[in-house]
Each structure stands twice: as structure tokens, then as C-alpha cells.
Amino acid sequence: MAKVMGRMSSSLGGVMDRIGIHSRSFSPSPRATAAAVVVSIPRARDRTRRKLTHVSDASTRTREYAHQRINRSLAHRSRIASHPSSTMLSMRANVVSARPGARRATTPTRVHRAGAVTRAASTDIMNKNTGNKPVVVITGASSGLGLYTAKALVKRDYFVVMAVRSVEKGVLKANELGFPKDSYAVMNLELGDLQSVRDFATNLRRSPYIKTFQSLVCNAALYLPNATVPSYTKDGFEECVGVNHLGHHLLSLLLLDDLAQAPDANMKRLIIVGSVTGNTNTLAGQVPPRAGLGDMSGLKNGFKNSDRNQGALIDGTRFIGAKAYKDSKLCNMLDIKAFAERYGESTGIKFSTMYPGCIADSNLFRNHTPFFRWLFPLLQKNVTKGYVSEEEAGERLASIVYDPRYNEQGAYWAWKGGGDQLWDNYNNNDDSTRTIAFNNKPSKEGRDMAKANEVFDISTELVGFKPTALDGLAKSFDRMLAKK
């Protein structure tokens, strides 16, 4: 009997070691062993049950928490989908390209705008231009620089066509600023969709506004400073370059003949807004990552088969959101040089670019961090002295449209007071230097005409601009319809 009880003690010790009970030592005495068996087994069973119950409860709580999170997320999406402004936003994570051979994004990208896909959702507001005021088209005119440029031109008796992604927002902002009904129209334009650009040009040409079409201001811009993964336009281009440069390039080409026929031959203007960040000969332009187009392998390839590691920047290198924006603005300034050289004399249009000053609290920085949006205006107002309000910047851009002094071909207009040079901001900052522009000197790359013409040719091919004799006849027919 003693031998049997000893074997039971040894076996029980091994079992209890495996279930985590190590604090009790058992006597080799058969009676003690029997007592230990009687007392310890229920205790061990209770402790094991408590452990399993705790695990089960934790698992249940985890599942319940997960279900709560899912339900809250679904409820949130439902509220967004039912909201009237939901047409401005798409919940898709990836931007699908329609261009053959273009790479579809395989990693999460920036939220894409529904306006790029569902253009028909917006109805253009075509107010009557009583008095046949000179017409200026401004892209991105529903916020920031574009909106306040429109305000300044309306005050000077221009009729403004607000070319925007959201017609509803454009009308709302025009009403907020008190635009008279006979001084503006709002037309849908999605620069990230080349078909939308073509449709806009056709609709404008068929409208009564074409009769007094006097100026085109390419202002709209997209800035994704913190992006590490590229997003793409509907046509498969990296989004900053597609919106800021290629969309405007095609729009300018499509409206070139119409602008050449402007009624006031001395005041024909085509302006593409540049940026100090695209100029490496300034302090701001030296902030990394610096603008630079390199061999333009990414642009030449049309950004096909690109990803975060290669091919999504113009120079084909690893993608950095801030550099994509800076490179696109450098392209804007080079593009103007090429337009001026090729079409300035034959059309009589004055082509120019400009930098309005640092609008540090502009909606352009909406994709930056909250801390940056708080700090940046303070630095520009109190340290660099380069701060310019949206109202002042709008007045500056508007002056390039209406002031006959600004007639130099291919100019890069800037202002010394509230401009891109620290010395002038501290020592030459008064009413005259803040209101009168001068033709600034771009960086070495920004005035390289060989590169400007190369950018122009590559861009023209990418946007598929191949005018024919039939296109010319179609444009003439559209203009005839507009006159009727």
C-alpha cells in the first residue's frame, strides 16, 4: 500500500507541475500523501477553472469591443454617405487609373475626391454677363488665392468664371463674399481627369462667355507634404504633377486659340501660379527636399509601373510628397517659358508666372500637420516677415491680369515686400514694394530653355494633345454657336 501511495504522490507531483502548482511539497508518508490528494486536487481544479474563466471573459470582452468598434465605424460611414456634402468625398483608399498601362495603387493612398469620377453630379451655374464684361477664368477659385483673386477682379468689373471641383462650394463662397450675380459663373473642372479638362474647354467655348474671354489664370494646386506613398490621377499620373502641371498644361493648350481672339488685344493674359519652393536660388527653395527634375525619367515614362520606391517622381527617384509638389511648380514656371517662346508673338498673349508671397494660413496646407499649421504663420509673420494674407495675395495676382504695366513676355512676377528674400522683407518692405511687382530671376534650372521645351514636349504628348484640321473646324463651329 505504501508503495502504491508513493507512486501516486510522484505522479500527482508531475501533474501539478504541469498545471502550475509548485508551492506544496508532499510527504512520502502514505497518510500524508492521501490527505494531500484529497485536499489539493479540488484546489487545483478550482484554480484551473478560475484561470480558464478569466481567459474566457477576456476573450469575450475583446470580441465585444471589436464588435463595438466595427458598429461605430459602420455608423460613421453611414452618416457620411447620407450627408449632403458626401459628393465631395470618396471613401475609397485607392485611386484607380483609367489610362492603359498605368499602375494601379497597391498600397493605401490619400482619400480620392468623388468629383474626379462623378462630374455629372455638379450642375454649372451660368449667370448672365450683363454689360459684356471682360471674362477671366480662374482655376481653384473656391478657396484661398483663387477665391480672393476672383474677389479683386469682380471689384474691377471683370466677369469671373470660377473653374472648380465643387460647384456647390464655389457658389457658397461667391455668396459669402457678396459677388453680384452678373459678375461670376461657376463651372465644374477636375484637373486630375483630362476628360473633365476637355469637357470644360468645350463647355466654355460654347458659352456666351467666350465672346469676351480675356484671361486664363491657372491657380489650383495640390500639396501633400507628408505623403510617403504616391497617389494617382484618373489618367494614372502622380497626383501633384497631374493636377498642378499636366491638367493646366492641357487646359492652356485647349484654350489658346480662343484666348488669342480676345477683344482687347493688349490685355490678353495667360498666367500659371508658381512658387518660391520651386526656385532653389532662394532660402525657401533650399529647404530639403529641393526641386529638381533630373533626367525626367519618371515624367517621360508617364509614371507607369511606379510606386513609393521608384518612378513616381519626375526624376524617377523614391517618392517624397513635398518634392512632388515642388517639382510640379518648377514645371509650371518652365512651361510658361516655353509657351512664351512658342506662342507669344503669334498670339499676342502675354504669358507669365508669379509668386504672390507666403500665404502661410492658406488652405493649401490643409494636408499638413496641425502643429505645422499653427507654427508656420507665426514664423512667417514674426521671423521671415514674408507673410501675406489671402486678400493681399489675391490683389497681387489680380493686378497681373488687369494692370497694363505687366506685359513682359515669360516674366516671373514677385514682390519685394512680403516676398521671397529676407533682406527685402526686413529692409525694403513698404506700401510700394508690397503693391508693385518686379520681374524676378528664377533659378538656373528654372530659366533653362532647353529643359523648358523638353518639359513642354513631354507634357503635350502625355496629355494626348494632337490638334487636327477637324479640331479647328469644331472650335470655330462652337464659337459660332456661342455667338448665337
C-alpha positions in Angstrom: 0.0 0.0 0.0 2.9 2.4 0.9 4.5 1.7 -2.5 1.2 2.4 -4.3 0.7 5.7 -2.4 4.3 6.8 -3.1 3.8 6.2 -6.8 0.6 8.2 -6.7 2.4 11.1 -5.0 5.1 11.1 -7.7 2.6 11.1 -10.5 0.5 13.8 -8.8 3.5 16.0 -8.4 4.2 15.8 -12.1 0.6 16.6 -13.0 0.5 19.5 -10.6 3.8 20.8 -12.0 2.2 20.9 -15.5 -0.8 22.8 -14.3 1.2 25.4 -12.4 1.1 24.3 -8.8 4.6 24.3 -7.3 4.3 25.6 -3.7 3.3 22.4 -1.9 5.7 19.6 -1.1 4.3 16.2 -0.4 5.4 13.8 2.4 6.3 10.3 1.4 4.0 9.1 4.2 1.1 7.3 2.8 -1.4 9.0 5.1 0.1 12.5 4.3 0.0 11.6 0.6 -3.6 10.6 0.8 -4.5 13.8 2.6 -2.7 15.8 0.1 -4.5 14.1 -2.7 -7.9 14.7 -1.1 -7.2 18.4 -0.4 -5.1 19.5 -3.3 -7.0 18.1 -6.3 -10.1 20.2 -5.6 -8.0 23.3 -5.0 -6.0 22.8 -8.2 -9.3 22.2 -10.0 -10.7 25.5 -8.7 -7.6 27.5 -9.6 -7.6 26.0 -13.1 -11.3 26.8 -13.5 -10.7 30.4 -12.4 -7.8 30.8 -14.9 -9.9 29.4 -17.8 -12.9 31.6 -16.8 -10.6 34.7 -16.8 -9.3 33.9 -20.2 -12.8 33.3 -21.5 -14.1 36.6 -20.0 -11.1 38.4 -21.6 -11.8 36.8 -24.9 -15.5 37.7 -24.7 -14.6 41.4 -23.8 -12.2 41.6 -26.7 -14.8 40.3 -29.1 -17.4 42.7 -27.7 -15.0 45.6 -28.0 -14.2 44.6 -31.6 -17.9 44.5 -32.5 -18.5 47.9 -30.9 -15.6 49.4 -33.0 -17.0 47.9 -36.2 -20.5 49.1 -35.4 -19.3 52.6 -34.7 -17.2 52.6 -37.9 -20.2 51.5 -40.0 -22.5 54.1 -38.3 -19.9 56.8 -39.1 -19.7 55.8 -42.7 -23.4 55.7 -43.0 -23.6 59.3 -41.6 -21.0 60.4 -44.1 -22.8 58.8 -47.0 -26.1 60.4 -46.1 -24.5 63.9 -45.6 -25.3 66.4 -48.4 -21.5 67.1 -48.8 -20.8 63.5 -49.4 -20.4 64.1 -53.2 -17.1 65.9 -52.4 -15.5 62.9 -50.8 -14.9 59.3 -51.7 -14.2 56.6 -49.1 -12.1 54.6 -51.5 -8.5 54.1 -50.3 -7.0 53.5 -53.8 -7.2 55.7 -56.8 -7.9 53.6 -59.9 -6.3 54.8 -63.1 -8.2 54.6 -66.4 -5.1 55.1 -68.6 -3.9 51.9 -70.3 -0.7 50.6 -68.8 -0.9 52.8 -65.8 -0.1 51.3 -62.4 -2.9 50.8 -60.0 -2.0 51.7 -56.5 -1.5 48.5 -54.4 -1.0 50.4 -51.1 -3.3 52.8 -49.3 -3.3 56.2 -50.8 -4.8 59.6 -50.0 -8.6 59.7 -49.9 -9.7 60.4 -53.5 -12.2 63.0 -54.4 -15.6 61.8 -55.8 -15.7 64.9 -58.1 -13.0 63.3 -60.2 -15.2 60.4 -61.0 -18.8 61.8 -61.0 -18.6 65.0 -62.8 -22.2 64.9 -63.8 -23.2 65.3 -60.1 -22.5 69.1 -60.3 -24.5 71.5 -62.4 -22.7 74.5 -63.7 -24.1 77.9 -62.6 -24.1 80.1 -65.8 -25.1 83.6 -64.7 -25.6 86.2 -67.4 -22.7 88.5 -68.1 -24.6 91.7 -68.4 -22.6 94.5 -69.9 -20.2 92.1 -71.7 -17.5 92.5 -69.0 -14.1 91.0 -69.8 -14.1 87.4 -68.8 -11.3 85.8 -66.8 -11.2 82.0 -66.0 -9.6 81.1 -62.6 -9.0 77.5 -61.6 -9.3 76.7 -57.9 -11.4 79.8 -57.3 -13.5 78.4 -54.4 -10.8 79.0 -51.8 -7.6 80.7 -50.9 -5.6 82.6 -53.5 -8.1 81.8 -56.3 -11.1 83.0 -54.4 -9.6 86.3 -53.3 -8.2 86.9 -56.9 -11.8 86.5 -58.1 -12.9 89.0 -55.4 -10.3 91.5 -56.5 -11.3 91.2 -60.2 -15.0 91.4 -59.5 -14.4 94.7 -57.8 -12.6 95.9 -61.0 -15.7 95.0 -63.1 -14.4 91.7 -64.5 -16.7 88.6 -65.0 -15.1 85.7 -63.3 -15.6 82.1 -64.4 -14.8 80.0 -61.3 -13.4 76.7 -62.5 -13.7 74.4 -59.5 -14.2 70.8 -58.4 -17.3 71.6 -56.4 -19.8 73.9 -58.0 -21.8 74.0 -54.7 -18.8 75.2 -52.8 -18.0 77.8 -55.4 -21.5 79.3 -55.2 -21.4 79.2 -51.4 -18.1 81.2 -51.4 -19.2 83.6 -54.0 -22.3 84.4 -51.9 -20.3 84.7 -48.7 -18.1 87.4 -50.4 -21.0 89.1 -51.9 -20.3 88.7 -55.6 -23.1 90.2 -57.7 -24.9 87.6 -59.7 -24.0 89.2 -63.0 -20.2 89.1 -62.2 -19.5 85.3 -62.0 -20.2 81.8 -63.2 -19.2 78.5 -61.6 -18.2 75.7 -63.8 -17.0 72.2 -62.9 -13.4 71.3 -63.6 -11.4 68.4 -62.2 -7.8 68.9 -63.2 -7.0 65.3 -62.2 -9.2 64.0 -65.0 -8.1 65.0 -68.5 -11.6 64.3 -69.9 -13.0 66.8 -67.4 -10.4 69.3 -68.7 -11.5 68.7 -72.3 -15.2 69.0 -71.3 -14.6 72.3 -69.5 -12.9 73.8 -72.5 -15.7 72.7 -74.8 -18.4 74.0 -72.4 -16.7 77.3 -72.1 -16.3 77.7 -75.8 -20.0 77.0 -76.3 -21.0 79.5 -73.7 -21.6 83.3 -74.2 -18.5 84.0 -72.0 -16.2 83.0 -74.9 -17.1 86.3 -76.7 -15.2 88.4 -74.1 -12.7 85.8 -72.9 -9.7 87.9 -71.9 -7.5 86.0 -69.4 -6.8 82.5 -68.1 -5.3 82.1 -64.5 -4.1 78.6 -63.7 -4.1 78.8 -59.9 -5.4 75.5 -58.5 -2.8 73.3 -56.7 -2.5 70.2 -54.6 0.1 69.8 -51.9 0.7 66.5 -50.0 3.8 67.3 -47.8 3.6 64.2 -45.6 2.8 61.6 -48.2 5.2 58.7 -48.5 3.1 56.7 -50.9 2.1 58.2 -54.3 -1.5 58.7 -55.3 -2.6 58.9 -58.9 -5.0 60.9 -61.1 -7.7 59.1 -63.1 -5.3 59.1 -66.0 -2.5 57.4 -64.0 -0.2 60.4 -63.3 1.3 61.1 -59.9 -1.4 63.3 -58.4 0.6 66.5 -57.7 2.1 66.7 -61.1 -1.1 65.6 -62.7 -3.2 68.3 -61.1 -0.7 71.2 -60.8 1.1 70.8 -64.1 -0.4 68.4 -66.6 -4.0 69.4 -66.1 -3.1 73.1 -66.5 -0.9 72.4 -69.5 -3.8 70.7 -71.4 -6.2 73.5 -70.4 -3.8 76.2 -71.7 -3.4 74.3 -75.0 -7.1 73.8 -75.5 -8.0 77.5 -74.8 -5.0 79.0 -76.6 -6.8 79.8 -79.9 -9.8 81.2 -78.0 -7.7 83.5 -75.9 -5.8 84.7 -79.0 -9.1 86.1 -80.2 -9.7 88.2 -77.1 -11.4 91.5 -77.8 -8.7 93.6 -76.1 -5.5 92.7 -78.0 -3.3 94.5 -75.4 -4.6 92.7 -72.4 -4.6 89.0 -73.3 -3.1 87.1 -70.3 -2.2 83.5 -69.5 -0.8 83.1 -66.0 0.3 80.0 -64.2 1.0 80.5 -60.5 4.5 79.4 -59.5 6.1 79.0 -56.1 9.2 80.1 -54.2 9.7 76.4 -53.3 10.4 75.6 -57.0 13.3 78.1 -57.1 16.5 76.8 -55.5 18.1 80.3 -55.6 16.0 81.4 -52.5 16.2 80.5 -48.9 12.8 78.7 -49.0 13.9 76.9 -52.2 16.9 75.4 -50.3 14.8 73.7 -47.7 15.0 69.9 -48.4 13.8 68.1 -50.4 14.8 70.6 -53.1 13.1 70.9 -56.5 14.9 69.3 -59.4 13.7 67.5 -62.5 16.9 65.4 -63.1 16.7 63.2 -66.2 12.9 63.4 -66.1 12.7 59.6 -66.4 9.5 59.4 -64.3 7.8 62.0 -66.4 9.0 60.5 -69.7 7.6 57.2 -68.6 4.3 58.7 -67.7 4.7 57.4 -64.1 3.9 53.9 -65.4 4.6 51.0 -63.1 5.7 53.4 -60.4 5.5 53.0 -56.6 6.9 54.6 -53.5 10.4 53.3 -54.3 10.8 54.4 -57.9 9.2 56.1 -60.9 6.6 58.3 -59.1 8.6 61.5 -59.0 9.6 63.4 -62.2 13.2 62.4 -61.8 12.3 58.7 -61.2 13.6 58.6 -57.6 11.9 57.4 -54.3 8.7 59.2 -53.7 8.6 62.2 -51.3 5.3 64.2 -51.2 6.9 67.6 -50.7 9.2 67.1 -53.6 6.4 66.1 -55.9 4.8 69.5 -55.2 8.0 71.5 -55.7 8.8 69.7 -58.9 5.3 70.4 -60.2 5.7 74.2 -59.5 9.1 74.2 -61.3 7.3 72.6 -64.3 4.7 75.4 -64.1 7.5 78.0 -64.4 9.3 76.2 -67.2 6.1 75.7 -69.0 5.4 79.4 -69.2 8.8 80.0 -70.6 8.1 77.5 -73.4 4.6 78.9 -74.1 6.0 82.4 -74.3 8.7 81.4 -76.7 6.4 79.4 -79.0 3.2 81.4 -79.0 3.9 84.8 -77.5 4.5 86.6 -80.8 1.9 84.8 -82.9 -1.0 85.1 -80.5 -0.2 88.4 -78.7 -0.9 86.7 -75.4 1.3 87.7 -72.5 2.5 84.5 -70.8 3.8 84.8 -67.2 4.2 83.1 -63.9 4.2 84.7 -60.4 4.8 84.1 -56.7 2.3 86.0 -54.6 4.2 85.7 -51.3 3.8 83.2 -48.5 0.1 82.7 -47.7 1.0 80.8 -44.5 -2.6 80.1 -43.4 -3.8 79.1 -46.8 -6.0 76.1 -47.4 -3.0 74.8 -49.5 -1.6 73.5 -46.2 -4.7 71.5 -45.3 -2.8 68.2 -45.6 0.0 69.3 -43.2 0.2 68.5 -39.5 -1.8 70.6 -37.0 1.4 71.7 -35.4 2.8 73.0 -38.7 -0.4 74.9 -39.5 -0.1 76.6 -36.1 3.6 77.4 -36.2 4.2 78.3 -39.8 2.1 81.5 -39.8 3.8 82.7 -36.6 7.3 82.2 -38.2 6.3 84.0 -41.4 4.7 86.9 -39.6 7.4 87.4 -36.9 10.7 85.9 -38.2 10.9 85.9 -42.0 8.4 88.8 -42.5 7.3 87.1 -45.6 3.6 86.6 -44.6 0.9 87.7 -47.0 -2.8 87.4 -46.3 -5.1 85.7 -48.8 -6.7 89.1 -49.5 -3.3 90.8 -50.3 -2.1 87.8 -52.4 -5.4 87.9 -54.4 -4.9 91.6 -55.1 -1.3 90.9 -56.3 -2.4 88.1 -58.7 -5.3 90.2 -60.0 -3.0 93.1 -60.8 -1.1 90.8 -63.3 -4.4 90.4 -65.1 -5.7 94.0 -65.2 -2.5 96.2 -65.0 -1.0 97.0 -68.4 2.4 97.5 -66.8 2.8 93.7 -66.5 3.4 93.0 -70.2 6.8 91.4 -70.3 6.8 88.1 -72.1 7.6 85.0 -69.9 8.1 87.0 -66.8 8.3 85.7 -63.2 6.5 88.3 -61.2 7.2 88.8 -57.5 7.1 91.5 -54.8 10.0 92.7 -52.6 7.9 93.5 -49.6 6.4 90.2 -48.3 8.4 88.3 -50.8 11.0 85.5 -51.0 14.1 87.5 -49.9 14.8 88.0 -46.2 16.8 91.2 -46.8 13.9 92.9 -48.7 11.4 91.7 -46.1 13.3 93.5 -43.3 14.8 96.5 -45.2 12.6 97.2 -48.2 9.1 96.4 -47.0 6.7 99.3 -47.6 3.5 100.1 -49.5 5.2 100.4 -52.8 7.2 97.2 -52.6 4.1 95.3 -51.4 1.9 96.5 -54.3 4.3 96.9 -57.3 5.7 93.7 -58.8 9.1 93.2 -60.5 10.4 90.5 -62.9 12.3 88.2 -60.6 15.1 85.9 -61.6 14.3 82.2 -61.5 16.9 79.5 -60.5 19.3 78.2 -63.1 17.1 75.3 -63.8 14.0 77.5 -63.8 15.4 79.5 -66.8 16.9 76.6 -68.7 15.1 76.9 -72.1 16.3 73.5 -73.3 14.7 71.9 -70.3 11.6 74.1 -70.6 11.0 72.9 -74.2 11.6 69.3 -73.2 9.0 69.6 -70.4 6.6 71.2 -72.8 7.0 68.4 -75.4 6.8 65.5 -73.0 3.8 67.0 -71.3 2.0 67.6 -74.6 2.5 64.0 -75.5 1.3 62.7 -72.1 -2.0 64.7 -72.2 -2.7 63.5 -75.7 -2.9 66.9 -77.4 -2.7 66.3 -81.2 -4.7 69.1 -82.9 -6.0 68.4 -86.4 -7.8 70.5 -89.0 -11.1 68.9 -87.9 -10.4 70.2 -84.4 -10.0 73.7 -85.7 -13.3 73.4 -87.6 -15.0 72.1 -84.4 -13.7 75.0 -82.4 -15.0 77.5 -85.0 -18.4 75.9 -85.0 -18.6 76.0 -81.2 -17.7 79.7 -81.2 -20.5 80.3 -83.8 -23.0 78.6 -81.6 -21.9 80.8 -78.7 -22.4 84.0 -80.7 -26.0 82.9 -81.4 
